[in-house]
């Protein structure tokens, strides 16, 4: 994940985790749970700092937004998850076929 390697180079005011990157992170963690690559507790603990980073990114991005603008931003995030769903399904199904 090139993104995580470069995110620390930006000033904190410019910190941002794009929706497509967040979707890929969440879906990869879901796949790790499904494949039982490690304990679920360990996976969740590993996801926590990334989640907090996404929350910080969202707050920075919407700090001066109206409630309606924040709601629109959340809708955009939901759409990003919908658009990324084929990525998850394809890998989930691959795993099922290998069994």
Gaussian input, Z-matrix of N, CA and C with variables (Angstrom, degrees):
# hf/3-21g

backbone

0 1
 N
 C     1     B1
 C     2     B2     1     A1
 N     3     B3     2     A2     1     D1
 C     4     B4     3     A3     2     D2
 C     5     B5     4     A4     3     D3
 N     6     B6     5     A5     4     D4
 C     7     B7     6     A6     5     D5
 C     8     B8     7     A7     6     D6
 N     9     B9     8     A8     7     D7
 C    10    B10     9     A9     8     D8
 C    11    B11    10    A10     9     D9
 N    12    B12    11    A11    10    D10
 C    13    B13    12    A12    11    D11
 C    14    B14    13    A13    12    D12
 N    15    B15    14    A14    13    D13
 C    16    B16    15    A15    14    D14
 C    17    B17    16    A16    15    D15
 N    18    B18    17    A17    16    D16
 C    19    B19    18    A18    17    D17
 C    20    B20    19    A19    18    D18
 N    21    B21    20    A20    19    D19
 C    22    B22    21    A21    20    D20
 C    23    B23    22    A22    21    D21
 N    24    B24    23    A23    22    D22
 C    25    B25    24    A24    23    D23
 C    26    B26    25    A25    24    D24
 N    27    B27    26    A26    25    D25
 C    28    B28    27    A27    26    D26
 C    29    B29    28    A28    27    D27
 N    30    B30    29    A29    28    D28
 C    31    B31    30    A30    29    D29
 C    32    B32    31    A31    30    D30
 N    33    B33    32    A32    31    D31
 C    34    B34    33    A33    32    D32
 C    35    B35    34    A34    33    D33
 N    36    B36    35    A35    34    D34
 C    37    B37    36    A36    35    D35
 C    38    B38    37    A37    36    D36
 N    39    B39    38    A38    37    D37
 C    40    B40    39    A39    38    D38
 C    41    B41    40    A40    39    D39
 N    42    B42    41    A41    40    D40
 C    43    B43    42    A42    41    D41
 C    44    B44    43    A43    42    D42
 N    45    B45    44    A44    43    D43
 C    46    B46    45    A45    44    D44
 C    47    B47    46    A46    45    D45
 N    48    B48    47    A47    46    D46
 C    49    B49    48    A48    47    D47
 C    50    B50    49    A49    48    D48
 N    51    B51    50    A50    49    D49
 C    52    B52    51    A51    50    D50
 C    53    B53    52    A52    51    D51
 N    54    B54    53    A53    52    D52
 C    55    B55    54    A54    53    D53
 C    56    B56    55    A55    54    D54
 N    57    B57    56    A56    55    D55
 C    58    B58    57    A57    56    D56
 C    59    B59    58    A58    57    D57
 N    60    B60    59    A59    58    D58
 C    61    B61    60    A60    59    D59
 C    62    B62    61    A61    60    D60
 N    63    B63    62    A62    61    D61
 C    64    B64    63    A63    62    D62
 C    65    B65    64    A64    63    D63
 N    66    B66    65    A65    64    D64
 C    67    B67    66    A66    65    D65
 C    68    B68    67    A67    66    D66
 N    69    B69    68    A68    67    D67
 C    70    B70    69    A69    68    D68
 C    71    B71    70    A70    69    D69
 N    72    B72    71    A71    70    D70
 C    73    B73    72    A72    71    D71
 C    74    B74    73    A73    72    D72
 N    75    B75    74    A74    73    D73
 C    76    B76    75    A75    74    D74
 C    77    B77    76    A76    75    D75
 N    78    B78    77    A77    76    D76
 C    79    B79    78    A78    77    D77
 C    80    B80    79    A79    78    D78
 N    81    B81    80    A80    79    D79
 C    82    B82    81    A81    80    D80
 C    83    B83    82    A82    81    D81
 N    84    B84    83    A83    82    D82
 C    85    B85    84    A84    83    D83
 C    86    B86    85    A85    84    D84
 N    87    B87    86    A86    85    D85
 C    88    B88    87    A87    86    D86
 C    89    B89    88    A88    87    D87
 N    90    B90    89    A89    88    D88
 C    91    B91    90    A90    89    D89
 C    92    B92    91    A91    90    D90
 N    93    B93    92    A92    91    D91
 C    94    B94    93    A93    92    D92
 C    95    B95    94    A94    93    D93
 N    96    B96    95    A95    94    D94
 C    97    B97    96    A96    95    D95
 C    98    B98    97    A97    96    D96
 N    99    B99    98    A98    97    D97
 C   100   B100    99    A99    98    D98
 C   101   B101   100   A100    99    D99
 N   102   B102   101   A101   100   D100
 C   103   B103   102   A102   101   D101
 C   104   B104   103   A103   102   D102
 N   105   B105   104   A104   103   D103
 C   106   B106   105   A105   104   D104
 C   107   B107   106   A106   105   D105
 N   108   B108   107   A107   106   D106
 C   109   B109   108   A108   107   D107
 C   110   B110   109   A109   108   D108
 N   111   B111   110   A110   109   D109
 C   112   B112   111   A111   110   D110
 C   113   B113   112   A112   111   D111
 N   114   B114   113   A113   112   D112
 C   115   B115   114   A114   113   D113
 C   116   B116   115   A115   114   D114
 N   117   B117   116   A116   115   D115
 C   118   B118   117   A117   116   D116
 C   119   B119   118   A118   117   D117
 N   120   B120   119   A119   118   D118
 C   121   B121   120   A120   119   D119
 C   122   B122   121   A121   120   D120
 N   123   B123   122   A122   121   D121
 C   124   B124   123   A123   122   D122
 C   125   B125   124   A124   123   D123
 N   126   B126   125   A125   124   D124
 C   127   B127   126   A126   125   D125
 C   128   B128   127   A127   126   D126
 N   129   B129   128   A128   127   D127
 C   130   B130   129   A129   128   D128
 C   131   B131   130   A130   129   D129
 N   132   B132   131   A131   130   D130
 C   133   B133   132   A132   131   D131
 C   134   B134   133   A133   132   D132
 N   135   B135   134   A134   133   D133
 C   136   B136   135   A135   134   D134
 C   137   B137   136   A136   135   D135
 N   138   B138   137   A137   136   D136
 C   139   B139   138   A138   137   D137
 C   140   B140   139   A139   138   D138
 N   141   B141   140   A140   139   D139
 C   142   B142   141   A141   140   D140
 C   143   B143   142   A142   141   D141
 N   144   B144   143   A143   142   D142
 C   145   B145   144   A144   143   D143
 C   146   B146   145   A145   144   D144
 N   147   B147   146   A146   145   D145
 C   148   B148   147   A147   146   D146
 C   149   B149   148   A148   147   D147
 N   150   B150   149   A149   148   D148
 C   151   B151   150   A150   149   D149
 C   152   B152   151   A151   150   D150
 N   153   B153   152   A152   151   D151
 C   154   B154   153   A153   152   D152
 C   155   B155   154   A154   153   D153
 N   156   B156   155   A155   154   D154
 C   157   B157   156   A156   155   D155
 C   158   B158   157   A157   156   D156
 N   159   B159   158   A158   157   D157
 C   160   B160   159   A159   158   D158
 C   161   B161   160   A160   159   D159
 N   162   B162   161   A161   160   D160
 C   163   B163   162   A162   161   D161
 C   164   B164   163   A163   162   D162
 N   165   B165   164   A164   163   D163
 C   166   B166   165   A165   164   D164
 C   167   B167   166   A166   165   D165
 N   168   B168   167   A167   166   D166
 C   169   B169   168   A168   167   D167
 C   170   B170   169   A169   168   D168
 N   171   B171   170   A170   169   D169
 C   172   B172   171   A171   170   D170
 C   173   B173   172   A172   171   D171
 N   174   B174   173   A173   172   D172
 C   175   B175   174   A174   173   D173
 C   176   B176   175   A175   174   D174
 N   177   B177   176   A176   175   D175
 C   178   B178   177   A177   176   D176
 C   179   B179   178   A178   177   D177
 N   180   B180   179   A179   178   D178
 C   181   B181   180   A180   179   D179
 C   182   B182   181   A181   180   D180
 N   183   B183   182   A182   181   D181
 C   184   B184   183   A183   182   D182
 C   185   B185   184   A184   183   D183
 N   186   B186   185   A185   184   D184
 C   187   B187   186   A186   185   D185
 C   188   B188   187   A187   186   D186
 N   189   B189   188   A188   187   D187
 C   190   B190   189   A189   188   D188
 C   191   B191   190   A190   189   D189
 N   192   B192   191   A191   190   D190
 C   193   B193   192   A192   191   D191
 C   194   B194   193   A193   192   D192
 N   195   B195   194   A194   193   D193
 C   196   B196   195   A195   194   D194
 C   197   B197   196   A196   195   D195
 N   198   B198   197   A197   196   D196
 C   199   B199   198   A198   197   D197
 C   200   B200   199   A199   198   D198
 N   201   B201   200   A200   199   D199
 C   202   B202   201   A201   200   D200
 C   203   B203   202   A202   201   D201
 N   204   B204   203   A203   202   D202
 C   205   B205   204   A204   203   D203
 C   206   B206   205   A205   204   D204
 N   207   B207   206   A206   205   D205
 C   208   B208   207   A207   206   D206
 C   209   B209   208   A208   207   D207
 N   210   B210   209   A209   208   D208
 C   211   B211   210   A210   209   D209
 C   212   B212   211   A211   210   D210
 N   213   B213   212   A212   211   D211
 C   214   B214   213   A213   212   D212
 C   215   B215   214   A214   213   D213
 N   216   B216   215   A215   214   D214
 C   217   B217   216   A216   215   D215
 C   218   B218   217   A217   216   D216
 N   219   B219   218   A218   217   D217
 C   220   B220   219   A219   218   D218
 C   221   B221   220   A220   219   D219
 N   222   B222   221   A221   220   D220
 C   223   B223   222   A222   221   D221
 C   224   B224   223   A223   222   D222
 N   225   B225   224   A224   223   D223
 C   226   B226   225   A225   224   D224
 C   227   B227   226   A226   225   D225
 N   228   B228   227   A227   226   D226
 C   229   B229   228   A228   227   D227
 C   230   B230   229   A229   228   D228
 N   231   B231   230   A230   229   D229
 C   232   B232   231   A231   230   D230
 C   233   B233   232   A232   231   D231
 N   234   B234   233   A233   232   D232
 C   235   B235   234   A234   233   D233
 C   236   B236   235   A235   234   D234
 N   237   B237   236   A236   235   D235
 C   238   B238   237   A237   236   D236
 C   239   B239   238   A238   237   D237
 N   240   B240   239   A239   238   D238
 C   241   B241   240   A240   239   D239
 C   242   B242   241   A241   240   D240
 N   243   B243   242   A242   241   D241
 C   244   B244   243   A243   242   D242
 C   245   B245   244   A244   243   D243
 N   246   B246   245   A245   244   D244
 C   247   B247   246   A246   245   D245
 C   248   B248   247   A247   246   D246
 N   249   B249   248   A248   247   D247
 C   250   B250   249   A249   248   D248
 C   251   B251   250   A250   249   D249
 N   252   B252   251   A251   250   D250
 C   253   B253   252   A252   251   D251
 C   254   B254   253   A253   252   D252
 N   255   B255   254   A254   253   D253
 C   256   B256   255   A255   254   D254
 C   257   B257   256   A256   255   D255
 N   258   B258   257   A257   256   D256
 C   259   B259   258   A258   257   D257
 C   260   B260   259   A259   258   D258
 N   261   B261   260   A260   259   D259
 C   262   B262   261   A261   260   D260
 C   263   B263   262   A262   261   D261
 N   264   B264   263   A263   262   D262
 C   265   B265   264   A264   263   D263
 C   266   B266   265   A265   264   D264
 N   267   B267   266   A266   265   D265
 C   268   B268   267   A267   266   D266
 C   269   B269   268   A268   267   D267
 N   270   B270   269   A269   268   D268
 C   271   B271   270   A270   269   D269
 C   272   B272   271   A271   270   D270
 N   273   B273   272   A272   271   D271
 C   274   B274   273   A273   272   D272
 C   275   B275   274   A274   273   D273
 N   276   B276   275   A275   274   D274
 C   277   B277   276   A276   275   D275
 C   278   B278   277   A277   276   D276
 N   279   B279   278   A278   277   D277
 C   280   B280   279   A279   278   D278
 C   281   B281   280   A280   279   D279
 N   282   B282   281   A281   280   D280
 C   283   B283   282   A282   281   D281
 C   284   B284   283   A283   282   D282
 N   285   B285   284   A284   283   D283
 C   286   B286   285   A285   284   D284
 C   287   B287   286   A286   285   D285
 N   288   B288   287   A287   286   D286
 C   289   B289   288   A288   287   D287
 C   290   B290   289   A289   288   D288
 N   291   B291   290   A290   289   D289
 C   292   B292   291   A291   290   D290
 C   293   B293   292   A292   291   D291
 N   294   B294   293   A293   292   D292
 C   295   B295   294   A294   293   D293
 C   296   B296   295   A295   294   D294

   B1=1.4489
   B2=1.5210
   B3=1.2946
   B4=1.4629
   B5=1.5138
   B6=1.3157
   B7=1.4573
   B8=1.5216
   B9=1.3211
   B10=1.4624
   B11=1.5204
   B12=1.3130
   B13=1.4629
   B14=1.5250
   B15=1.3296
   B16=1.4686
   B17=1.5216
   B18=1.3113
   B19=1.4690
   B20=1.5253
   B21=1.3053
   B22=1.4587
   B23=1.5169
   B24=1.3074
   B25=1.4605
   B26=1.5277
   B27=1.3215
   B28=1.4625
   B29=1.5244
   B30=1.3521
   B31=1.4655
   B32=1.5264
   B33=1.3268
   B34=1.4650
   B35=1.5233
   B36=1.3187
   B37=1.4606
   B38=1.5262
   B39=1.3199
   B40=1.4696
   B41=1.5342
   B42=1.3289
   B43=1.4618
   B44=1.5230
   B45=1.3265
   B46=1.4576
   B47=1.5186
   B48=1.3105
   B49=1.4562
   B50=1.5231
   B51=1.3268
   B52=1.4666
   B53=1.5307
   B54=1.3150
   B55=1.4614
   B56=1.5215
   B57=1.3333
   B58=1.4647
   B59=1.5318
   B60=1.3096
   B61=1.4706
   B62=1.5260
   B63=1.3241
   B64=1.4576
   B65=1.5303
   B66=1.3174
   B67=1.4645
   B68=1.5277
   B69=1.3126
   B70=1.4621
   B71=1.5328
   B72=1.3167
   B73=1.4685
   B74=1.5263
   B75=1.3219
   B76=1.4708
   B77=1.5244
   B78=1.3233
   B79=1.4606
   B80=1.5262
   B81=1.3148
   B82=1.4661
   B83=1.5256
   B84=1.3131
   B85=1.4617
   B86=1.5256
   B87=1.3280
   B88=1.4689
   B89=1.5281
   B90=1.3149
   B91=1.4643
   B92=1.5261
   B93=1.3150
   B94=1.4696
   B95=1.5240
   B96=1.3290
   B97=1.4736
   B98=1.5234
   B99=1.3222
   B100=1.4656
   B101=1.5260
   B102=1.3145
   B103=1.4686
   B104=1.5262
   B105=1.3352
   B106=1.4644
   B107=1.5264
   B108=1.3414
   B109=1.4631
   B110=1.5204
   B111=1.3154
   B112=1.4617
   B113=1.5175
   B114=1.3023
   B115=1.4618
   B116=1.5251
   B117=1.3024
   B118=1.4648
   B119=1.5259
   B120=1.3201
   B121=1.4672
   B122=1.5299
   B123=1.3149
   B124=1.4699
   B125=1.5293
   B126=1.3233
   B127=1.4653
   B128=1.5233
   B129=1.3157
   B130=1.4707
   B131=1.5251
   B132=1.3242
   B133=1.4670
   B134=1.5256
   B135=1.3239
   B136=1.4638
   B137=1.5214
   B138=1.3133
   B139=1.4655
   B140=1.5294
   B141=1.3175
   B142=1.4629
   B143=1.5285
   B144=1.3355
   B145=1.4696
   B146=1.5275
   B147=1.3253
   B148=1.4652
   B149=1.5258
   B150=1.3283
   B151=1.4678
   B152=1.5264
   B153=1.3113
   B154=1.4677
   B155=1.5270
   B156=1.3245
   B157=1.4583
   B158=1.5167
   B159=1.3247
   B160=1.4718
   B161=1.5208
   B162=1.3267
   B163=1.4678
   B164=1.5248
   B165=1.3250
   B166=1.4700
   B167=1.5231
   B168=1.3119
   B169=1.4600
   B170=1.5255
   B171=1.3131
   B172=1.4659
   B173=1.5294
   B174=1.3160
   B175=1.4709
   B176=1.5249
   B177=1.3193
   B178=1.4695
   B179=1.5269
   B180=1.3226
   B181=1.4629
   B182=1.5274
   B183=1.3195
   B184=1.4707
   B185=1.5267
   B186=1.3083
   B187=1.4682
   B188=1.5243
   B189=1.3105
   B190=1.4609
   B191=1.5275
   B192=1.3084
   B193=1.4621
   B194=1.5197
   B195=1.3219
   B196=1.4614
   B197=1.5265
   B198=1.3248
   B199=1.4637
   B200=1.5275
   B201=1.3136
   B202=1.4693
   B203=1.5266
   B204=1.3111
   B205=1.4646
   B206=1.5265
   B207=1.3259
   B208=1.4678
   B209=1.5271
   B210=1.3190
   B211=1.4613
   B212=1.5318
   B213=1.3183
   B214=1.4665
   B215=1.5245
   B216=1.3061
   B217=1.4693
   B218=1.5249
   B219=1.3430
   B220=1.4644
   B221=1.5276
   B222=1.3216
   B223=1.4675
   B224=1.5308
   B225=1.3174
   B226=1.4698
   B227=1.5287
   B228=1.3284
   B229=1.4652
   B230=1.5290
   B231=1.3152
   B232=1.4692
   B233=1.5242
   B234=1.3158
   B235=1.4646
   B236=1.5274
   B237=1.3236
   B238=1.4685
   B239=1.5297
   B240=1.3329
   B241=1.4629
   B242=1.5264
   B243=1.3221
   B244=1.4630
   B245=1.5253
   B246=1.3229
   B247=1.4678
   B248=1.5245
   B249=1.3237
   B250=1.4577
   B251=1.5115
   B252=1.3195
   B253=1.4610
   B254=1.5314
   B255=1.3369
   B256=1.4721
   B257=1.5348
   B258=1.3251
   B259=1.4691
   B260=1.5278
   B261=1.3225
   B262=1.4651
   B263=1.5226
   B264=1.3151
   B265=1.4662
   B266=1.5268
   B267=1.3207
   B268=1.4650
   B269=1.5245
   B270=1.2954
   B271=1.4641
   B272=1.5295
   B273=1.3062
   B274=1.4647
   B275=1.5303
   B276=1.3323
   B277=1.4608
   B278=1.5229
   B279=1.3300
   B280=1.4682
   B281=1.5162
   B282=1.3156
   B283=1.4626
   B284=1.5283
   B285=1.3219
   B286=1.4632
   B287=1.5318
   B288=1.3340
   B289=1.4681
   B290=1.5223
   B291=1.3381
   B292=1.4639
   B293=1.5196
   B294=1.3183
   B295=1.4769
   B296=1.5033
   A1=109.80
   A2=114.78
   A3=121.07
   A4=111.28
   A5=117.23
   A6=121.03
   A7=111.47
   A8=116.79
   A9=120.46
   A10=111.56
   A11=116.87
   A12=120.28
   A13=112.07
   A14=117.75
   A15=121.04
   A16=114.11
   A17=118.14
   A18=120.22
   A19=112.65
   A20=118.30
   A21=121.85
   A22=114.32
   A23=117.03
   A24=121.10
   A25=113.05
   A26=117.56
   A27=121.32
   A28=110.35
   A29=117.52
   A30=119.25
   A31=109.72
   A32=116.58
   A33=119.91
   A34=112.97
   A35=118.35
   A36=120.87
   A37=111.65
   A38=116.86
   A39=122.26
   A40=111.82
   A41=116.82
   A42=120.64
   A43=110.09
   A44=115.64
   A45=119.99
   A46=109.85
   A47=115.68
   A48=121.45
   A49=105.66
   A50=117.01
   A51=119.68
   A52=111.61
   A53=115.36
   A54=120.30
   A55=112.35
   A56=117.67
   A57=119.47
   A58=111.48
   A59=117.13
   A60=120.99
   A61=109.63
   A62=117.04
   A63=121.35
   A64=110.60
   A65=116.76
   A66=121.08
   A67=110.17
   A68=117.03
   A69=120.54
   A70=111.11
   A71=116.68
   A72=120.49
   A73=110.25
   A74=116.74
   A75=120.91
   A76=110.59
   A77=117.07
   A78=119.83
   A79=111.43
   A80=118.54
   A81=120.23
   A82=111.56
   A83=116.95
   A84=119.24
   A85=110.64
   A86=117.34
   A87=120.62
   A88=110.33
   A89=116.54
   A90=120.43
   A91=111.30
   A92=116.66
   A93=120.21
   A94=110.54
   A95=116.71
   A96=120.08
   A97=110.22
   A98=115.88
   A99=120.89
   A100=111.25
   A101=116.29
   A102=121.00
   A103=112.51
   A104=115.61
   A105=121.71
   A106=110.93
   A107=115.00
   A108=120.62
   A109=112.01
   A110=116.23
   A111=122.88
   A112=106.90
   A113=117.25
   A114=119.00
   A115=110.43
   A116=115.81
   A117=121.85
   A118=110.62
   A119=116.57
   A120=120.53
   A121=111.02
   A122=116.65
   A123=120.74
   A124=110.78
   A125=116.17
   A126=120.28
   A127=110.29
   A128=117.10
   A129=120.69
   A130=110.75
   A131=117.02
   A132=119.40
   A133=111.26
   A134=116.81
   A135=120.67
   A136=111.81
   A137=116.83
   A138=121.42
   A139=112.02
   A140=117.66
   A141=121.60
   A142=113.96
   A143=120.97
   A144=118.60
   A145=112.80
   A146=116.67
   A147=119.46
   A148=110.37
   A149=116.24
   A150=121.03
   A151=110.53
   A152=116.62
   A153=120.02
   A154=110.73
   A155=116.58
   A156=120.38
   A157=111.74
   A158=117.12
   A159=120.34
   A160=110.47
   A161=116.97
   A162=120.13
   A163=109.75
   A164=117.19
   A165=120.68
   A166=110.63
   A167=116.56
   A168=121.45
   A169=110.80
   A170=116.32
   A171=121.44
   A172=110.92
   A173=116.52
   A174=120.71
   A175=110.38
   A176=117.23
   A177=120.75
   A178=109.85
   A179=115.66
   A180=120.70
   A181=112.60
   A182=117.48
   A183=120.59
   A184=113.60
   A185=117.25
   A186=121.82
   A187=113.10
   A188=117.46
   A189=120.74
   A190=112.37
   A191=117.61
   A192=122.10
   A193=111.55
   A194=114.78
   A195=120.62
   A196=108.52
   A197=116.24
   A198=120.50
   A199=110.56
   A200=117.02
   A201=120.78
   A202=111.07
   A203=117.47
   A204=121.18
   A205=111.37
   A206=116.28
   A207=120.26
   A208=109.37
   A209=116.37
   A210=120.26
   A211=110.74
   A212=116.68
   A213=120.82
   A214=110.67
   A215=116.38
   A216=121.33
   A217=110.84
   A218=116.47
   A219=120.37
   A220=110.94
   A221=116.04
   A222=120.19
   A223=110.53
   A224=116.74
   A225=120.93
   A226=110.92
   A227=116.06
   A228=119.71
   A229=110.47
   A230=116.66
   A231=120.46
   A232=111.04
   A233=116.46
   A234=121.05
   A235=110.31
   A236=116.96
   A237=120.44
   A238=110.54
   A239=117.36
   A240=120.34
   A241=110.66
   A242=117.00
   A243=120.12
   A244=111.04
   A245=116.80
   A246=120.76
   A247=111.56
   A248=117.26
   A249=121.26
   A250=114.40
   A251=117.01
   A252=120.26
   A253=113.56
   A254=120.18
   A255=118.55
   A256=113.06
   A257=117.21
   A258=121.98
   A259=109.98
   A260=116.41
   A261=121.54
   A262=111.03
   A263=116.62
   A264=120.94
   A265=111.02
   A266=116.75
   A267=120.75
   A268=110.99
   A269=117.62
   A270=120.92
   A271=111.96
   A272=116.15
   A273=120.74
   A274=109.05
   A275=115.94
   A276=121.64
   A277=110.85
   A278=117.84
   A279=121.16
   A280=110.42
   A281=115.75
   A282=120.99
   A283=110.16
   A284=116.95
   A285=120.71
   A286=110.93
   A287=117.19
   A288=121.52
   A289=111.57
   A290=116.89
   A291=121.17
   A292=112.48
   A293=117.23
   A294=120.28
   A295=112.04
   D1=94.54
   D2=-179.78
   D3=-56.03
   D4=-33.53
   D5=-175.90
   D6=-59.32
   D7=-48.69
   D8=-176.83
   D9=-64.96
   D10=-27.47
   D11=179.25
   D12=-72.73
   D13=-25.81
   D14=-174.88
   D15=-106.97
   D16=-11.78
   D17=-173.10
   D18=-63.51
   D19=-31.50
   D20=-178.64
   D21=-72.18
   D22=-10.65
   D23=-178.50
   D24=-81.55
   D25=-13.33
   D26=-177.03
   D27=-89.50
   D28=152.28
   D29=173.42
   D30=-65.77
   D31=151.90
   D32=-173.91
   D33=-59.05
   D34=-28.56
   D35=179.66
   D36=-69.26
   D37=-21.11
   D38=-178.92
   D39=-102.01
   D40=2.30
   D41=-178.53
   D42=-58.99
   D43=130.49
   D44=-179.06
   D45=-156.32
   D46=135.99
   D47=170.55
   D48=-112.02
   D49=106.98
   D50=-178.61
   D51=-60.73
   D52=151.90
   D53=-177.65
   D54=-56.80
   D55=-43.54
   D56=-177.45
   D57=-63.53
   D58=-34.27
   D59=177.29
   D60=-69.63
   D61=-43.13
   D62=179.60
   D63=-62.25
   D64=-43.24
   D65=178.73
   D66=-59.64
   D67=-45.92
   D68=179.85
   D69=-62.58
   D70=-40.70
   D71=178.11
   D72=-61.06
   D73=-51.36
   D74=-177.48
   D75=-61.60
   D76=-45.28
   D77=-179.21
   D78=-65.79
   D79=-37.22
   D80=177.28
   D81=-66.62
   D82=-36.48
   D83=176.05
   D84=-68.23
   D85=-38.37
   D86=176.44
   D87=-61.98
   D88=-41.79
   D89=177.66
   D90=-64.49
   D91=-39.10
   D92=177.92
   D93=-61.85
   D94=-40.08
   D95=176.59
   D96=-64.74
   D97=-46.33
   D98=-178.45
   D99=-60.46
   D100=-40.56
   D101=-177.95
   D102=-82.72
   D103=-5.89
   D104=-179.98
   D105=55.43
   D106=47.08
   D107=-179.70
   D108=-68.87
   D109=-27.72
   D110=174.48
   D111=-158.61
   D112=178.48
   D113=-177.30
   D114=-63.61
   D115=144.99
   D116=179.65
   D117=-57.86
   D118=-39.65
   D119=179.33
   D120=-60.31
   D121=-43.20
   D122=179.43
   D123=-65.04
   D124=-41.46
   D125=178.97
   D126=-61.88
   D127=-45.39
   D128=-179.12
   D129=-65.31
   D130=-41.56
   D131=177.51
   D132=-62.80
   D133=-34.11
   D134=178.30
   D135=-71.23
   D136=-31.32
   D137=-179.24
   D138=-76.75
   D139=-26.77
   D140=-174.07
   D141=-54.24
   D142=-50.14
   D143=-179.99
   D144=-64.37
   D145=-31.96
   D146=177.21
   D147=-68.54
   D148=-39.58
   D149=176.20
   D150=-61.00
   D151=-45.68
   D152=178.86
   D153=-62.28
   D154=-35.29
   D155=175.19
   D156=-64.20
   D157=-41.18
   D158=177.99
   D159=-65.63
   D160=-40.34
   D161=177.12
   D162=-61.10
   D163=-45.89
   D164=178.56
   D165=-60.57
   D166=-42.78
   D167=178.21
   D168=-59.54
   D169=-44.64
   D170=-179.61
   D171=-64.39
   D172=-42.89
   D173=179.46
   D174=-63.24
   D175=-45.98
   D176=178.67
   D177=-59.17
   D178=-44.56
   D179=-176.82
   D180=-66.69
   D181=-35.51
   D182=-172.68
   D183=-108.41
   D184=9.81
   D185=-174.03
   D186=-50.61
   D187=-43.85
   D188=-176.66
   D189=-102.43
   D190=16.18
   D191=-177.31
   D192=-85.75
   D193=156.10
   D194=173.10
   D195=-79.29
   D196=168.37
   D197=177.98
   D198=-59.12
   D199=-40.13
   D200=179.44
   D201=-64.96
   D202=-38.69
   D203=178.52
   D204=-67.54
   D205=-38.61
   D206=177.32
   D207=-64.98
   D208=-42.75
   D209=178.45
   D210=-61.38
   D211=-41.23
   D212=177.14
   D213=-62.83
   D214=-40.19
   D215=179.04
   D216=-63.25
   D217=-40.66
   D218=176.98
   D219=-63.98
   D220=-38.62
   D221=177.26
   D222=-62.37
   D223=-39.98
   D224=177.36
   D225=-62.15
   D226=-38.96
   D227=177.67
   D228=-64.92
   D229=-42.03
   D230=177.52
   D231=-60.69
   D232=-41.71
   D233=178.70
   D234=-63.72
   D235=-37.98
   D236=177.35
   D237=-61.15
   D238=-39.93
   D239=176.97
   D240=-65.69
   D241=-39.62
   D242=177.77
   D243=-63.96
   D244=-43.79
   D245=179.77
   D246=-65.63
   D247=-31.24
   D248=-178.75
   D249=-84.83
   D250=-6.90
   D251=-175.71
   D252=-58.18
   D253=-38.28
   D254=177.12
   D255=-56.71
   D256=-34.56
   D257=176.33
   D258=-57.90
   D259=-46.80
   D260=-179.51
   D261=-67.63
   D262=-48.89
   D263=-176.25
   D264=-61.80
   D265=-43.95
   D266=-179.55
   D267=-58.70
   D268=-45.47
   D269=-178.95
   D270=-73.48
   D271=-33.96
   D272=178.32
   D273=-64.50
   D274=-45.25
   D275=-179.35
   D276=-67.14
   D277=-39.44
   D278=176.50
   D279=-54.93
   D280=-43.40
   D281=-179.66
   D282=-63.27
   D283=-42.05
   D284=-179.30
   D285=-65.06
   D286=-37.76
   D287=-179.74
   D288=-67.48
   D289=-31.36
   D290=-177.85
   D291=-74.55
   D292=-16.94
   D293=-177.92
   D294=-75.95

